[in-house]
Amino acid sequence: MKPLVIIPTYNEIEALPLTLDRLRAELPTVEILIVDDGSPDGTGDYADRRAESDQALHVMHRPGKGGLAAAYIAGFTWGLERDYTHVVQMDGDGSHRPSDLVGMLARAGQADQPDLVIGSRWVPGGGVENWPLNRQLLSRLGNLYNRAALGLPYTDITAGFRVYRTDILRAVDLGGIHIVGYYWQTDMTQRLHRLGGHIVEEPITFHEREAGQSKLSSTIFFESLAESTRRGVHHHGARARRILRG
């Protein structure tokens, strides 16, 4: 098993050093790719300096803020050009614990060979820390709505802490993905489900970021809700037509 941990960054100079320290403490030799979108705060420069003393740390510089999905697609493409067996989605703000990643990688390496391991907040054993009640409710309700709208059986569809097998990613048309924001997580879950991928959930504890500013907003939530509604209408309409024809 040879995983690549992909960490997209934009203005994470306060949080990234601690994230990398913790990751190295738990997984000293794991390969890491920082995908920096031209952070004006010097995050990319810090990553370059860090890579000088860490041969397993790689840095990709993109010319500007192109969105979360585009950063991950660039990272996935870089990983698929090399001999990695798995790629990991991980935030650089401290919200994803490297100690949880150890368990997720162990699950990814089990005999049933999951195509996707979702680090789930809402399965038994999972949870969140330092989240207000309203944000917990939004996340839970958003996931329930996605399940109903898209016909997906997973508990934490919107989770961003993930381990993908590179074999399944090669079956995905990454160049045809035009999602630019946080709906990327839901979109990829739906794509892999349609491909018949083996998707499992591993409990994690999600921590509110320790430094820097959150890039989430209510606008992002409602944009995601609208996209799920649009897709849900298509999904249930197609299902109804199949039933009527049958």
C-alpha positions as CSV (number, residue, x, y, z in Angstrom):
1,M,0.0,0.0,0.0
2,K,1.4,3.3,-1.1
3,P,-0.8,6.3,-0.2
4,L,-0.4,10.0,-1.2
5,V,-1.9,12.6,1.2
6,I,-3.2,15.6,-0.8
7,I,-3.6,18.8,1.1
8,P,-5.0,21.8,-0.8
9,T,-4.1,25.2,0.7
10,Y,-5.1,28.8,0.3
11,N,-3.9,31.2,3.1
12,E,-3.1,28.4,5.6
13,I,0.2,29.8,6.9
14,E,-1.0,29.7,10.5
15,A,-2.4,26.1,10.4
16,L,-0.3,24.2,8.0
17,P,2.9,23.9,10.1
18,L,1.1,22.2,12.9
19,T,-0.9,20.0,10.5
20,L,2.3,18.7,8.9
21,D,4.0,18.2,12.3
22,R,1.1,16.1,13.5
23,L,1.0,14.2,10.2
24,R,4.7,13.4,10.5
25,A,4.3,12.3,14.1
26,E,1.6,9.7,13.2
27,L,2.9,8.7,9.7
28,P,6.6,9.6,9.5
29,T,7.2,8.3,5.9
30,V,3.8,8.9,4.1
31,E,4.1,10.9,0.9
32,I,2.4,14.3,1.0
33,L,1.4,16.7,-1.8
34,I,0.6,20.3,-1.0
35,V,-1.5,21.9,-3.7
36,D,-1.3,25.7,-3.1
37,D,-3.4,28.1,-5.0
38,G,-1.1,31.1,-5.0
39,S,-1.6,31.9,-1.3
40,P,-0.7,35.6,-0.8
41,D,0.1,34.8,2.9
42,G,3.2,32.8,2.0
43,T,1.7,29.3,2.5
44,G,3.3,28.0,-0.7
45,D,6.7,29.5,0.2
46,Y,6.6,27.8,3.6
47,A,5.7,24.4,1.9
48,D,8.7,24.8,-0.4
49,R,11.0,25.4,2.5
50,R,9.6,22.5,4.4
51,A,10.0,20.2,1.4
52,E,13.8,21.0,1.3
53,S,14.2,18.9,4.4
54,D,11.5,16.3,3.7
55,Q,11.9,14.2,0.6
56,A,8.4,12.8,0.9
57,L,6.8,16.2,0.8
58,H,5.9,17.6,-2.6
59,V,4.5,21.0,-3.5
60,M,2.4,22.0,-6.5
61,H,1.9,25.7,-7.2
62,R,-1.3,26.8,-9.0
63,P,-1.6,30.3,-10.3
64,G,-4.6,31.5,-8.3
65,K,-7.6,30.5,-6.2
66,G,-9.3,28.0,-8.5
67,G,-11.6,26.2,-6.0
68,L,-11.4,23.1,-3.9
69,A,-12.4,20.6,-6.6
70,A,-9.9,21.9,-9.1
71,A,-7.1,21.7,-6.5
72,Y,-8.0,18.1,-5.7
73,I,-8.4,17.1,-9.4
74,A,-4.9,18.5,-10.0
75,G,-3.6,16.5,-7.1
76,F,-5.4,13.4,-8.1
77,T,-4.0,13.7,-11.7
78,W,-0.4,14.1,-10.3
79,G,-0.9,11.0,-8.1
80,L,-2.4,8.9,-10.9
81,E,0.7,9.7,-13.0
82,R,2.8,7.9,-10.3
83,D,2.7,4.5,-8.6
84,Y,0.4,5.4,-5.6
85,T,-2.2,2.9,-4.6
86,H,-4.4,5.4,-2.7
87,V,-4.9,9.1,-2.5
88,V,-6.1,10.9,0.5
89,Q,-8.2,14.1,0.8
90,M,-7.2,16.0,3.9
91,D,-7.7,19.6,5.0
92,G,-4.7,21.7,6.0
93,D,-6.4,23.6,8.8
94,G,-6.2,21.1,11.6
95,S,-9.8,19.9,11.4
96,H,-8.8,16.4,10.1
97,R,-6.7,14.5,12.7
98,P,-3.8,12.4,11.4
99,S,-4.5,9.9,14.2
100,D,-7.9,9.3,12.4
101,L,-6.1,8.9,9.1
102,V,-4.1,6.0,10.6
103,G,-7.4,4.1,11.1
104,M,-8.8,5.1,7.7
105,L,-5.7,3.8,5.9
106,A,-5.9,0.6,7.9
107,R,-9.5,0.2,6.7
108,A,-8.5,1.0,3.1
109,G,-6.0,-1.8,3.3
110,Q,-8.4,-4.5,4.4
111,A,-9.2,-7.6,2.4
112,D,-12.5,-6.2,0.9
113,Q,-10.5,-3.4,-0.8
114,P,-12.8,-0.4,-0.4
115,D,-12.7,2.0,-3.3
116,L,-13.5,4.9,-1.0
117,V,-13.2,5.2,2.8
118,I,-15.1,8.2,4.0
119,G,-14.0,9.7,7.3
120,S,-17.5,10.0,8.8
121,R,-18.6,12.3,11.6
122,W,-22.1,10.9,11.9
123,V,-21.6,7.1,12.2
124,P,-21.3,5.5,15.6
125,G,-18.0,6.4,17.1
126,G,-17.7,9.6,15.0
127,G,-18.3,13.1,16.1
128,V,-17.3,16.8,16.0
129,E,-15.6,19.1,18.5
130,N,-16.1,22.8,19.0
131,W,-19.0,23.0,16.6
132,P,-22.1,25.1,17.5
133,L,-25.4,23.2,17.6
134,N,-26.7,25.0,14.5
135,R,-23.8,23.9,12.4
136,Q,-24.2,20.3,13.6
137,L,-27.9,20.4,12.6
138,L,-27.1,21.9,9.2
139,S,-24.6,19.2,8.5
140,R,-26.9,16.4,9.6
141,L,-29.9,17.8,7.8
142,G,-27.8,18.4,4.7
143,N,-26.6,14.8,4.6
144,L,-30.1,13.5,5.2
145,Y,-31.4,15.6,2.3
146,N,-28.6,14.4,0.0
147,R,-29.4,10.8,0.9
148,A,-33.1,11.2,0.1
149,A,-32.6,13.4,-3.0
150,L,-29.8,11.3,-4.6
151,G,-30.7,7.8,-3.4
152,L,-27.3,7.4,-1.7
153,P,-27.1,5.1,1.4
154,Y,-24.1,6.8,3.1
155,T,-24.3,8.8,6.3
156,D,-21.7,11.5,5.8
157,I,-21.9,12.2,2.0
158,T,-20.4,15.7,2.4
159,A,-17.4,14.7,4.4
160,G,-14.0,15.9,3.1
161,F,-11.7,13.5,4.8
162,R,-11.4,10.5,2.4
163,V,-9.2,7.7,1.1
164,Y,-9.6,6.7,-2.6
165,R,-8.2,3.7,-4.4
166,T,-6.4,5.0,-7.5
167,D,-7.9,2.2,-9.5
168,I,-11.4,3.6,-9.1
169,L,-10.2,7.1,-9.8
170,R,-8.9,5.9,-13.2
171,A,-12.5,5.0,-14.1
172,V,-13.7,8.6,-13.4
173,D,-13.6,11.3,-16.0
174,L,-11.8,13.8,-13.9
175,G,-11.6,16.2,-16.8
176,G,-15.3,16.2,-17.1
177,I,-15.9,17.5,-13.5
178,H,-17.0,21.1,-13.4
179,I,-18.0,21.4,-9.8
180,V,-15.9,24.2,-8.3
181,G,-16.7,24.2,-4.5
182,Y,-17.6,22.1,-1.6
183,Y,-20.2,20.1,-3.5
184,W,-17.2,18.2,-4.8
185,Q,-17.6,15.7,-2.0
186,T,-21.2,14.9,-2.8
187,D,-20.4,14.8,-6.5
188,M,-17.6,12.3,-6.1
189,T,-19.7,10.1,-3.8
190,Q,-22.4,10.0,-6.4
191,R,-20.0,9.2,-9.2
192,L,-18.3,6.3,-7.4
193,H,-21.7,4.9,-6.3
194,R,-22.9,4.9,-9.9
195,L,-19.7,3.1,-10.9
196,G,-20.5,0.4,-8.4
197,G,-17.6,1.4,-6.2
198,H,-17.3,-0.2,-2.8
199,I,-17.8,2.7,-0.4
200,V,-17.4,2.4,3.4
201,E,-17.4,4.8,6.3
202,E,-14.9,5.0,9.1
203,P,-15.7,7.0,12.2
204,I,-13.6,10.2,12.8
205,T,-13.7,13.2,15.1
206,F,-13.9,16.4,13.2
207,H,-12.3,19.4,14.9
208,E,-13.1,23.0,14.2
209,R,-10.1,24.7,12.6
210,E,-7.5,25.9,15.1
211,A,-6.1,28.9,13.1
212,G,-7.0,31.0,10.1
213,Q,-10.4,31.7,8.7
214,S,-13.1,29.2,7.6
215,K,-14.0,29.4,3.9
216,L,-17.4,27.9,4.5
217,S,-20.5,30.1,4.4
218,S,-24.3,29.8,4.3
219,T,-24.1,30.6,0.6
220,I,-22.1,27.5,0.0
221,F,-24.7,25.5,1.9
222,F,-27.6,26.7,-0.1
223,E,-25.8,26.3,-3.4
224,S,-25.1,22.7,-2.5
225,L,-28.8,22.3,-1.5
226,A,-29.9,23.6,-4.9
227,E,-27.5,21.3,-6.8
228,S,-28.8,18.3,-4.8
229,T,-32.4,19.3,-5.5
230,R,-31.6,19.6,-9.3
231,R,-29.9,16.2,-9.3
232,G,-32.6,14.7,-7.1
233,V,-35.4,15.7,-9.5
234,H,-33.5,14.0,-12.3
235,H,-32.7,10.9,-10.3
236,H,-36.3,10.3,-9.0
237,G,-37.8,11.2,-12.4
238,A,-35.6,8.6,-14.1
239,R,-36.5,6.0,-11.5
240,A,-40.2,6.7,-11.9
241,R,-39.9,6.3,-15.7
242,R,-38.2,3.0,-15.3
243,I,-41.0,1.8,-13.0
244,L,-43.7,2.9,-15.4
245,R,-41.9,1.1,-18.3
246,G,-41.5,-2.0,-16.2
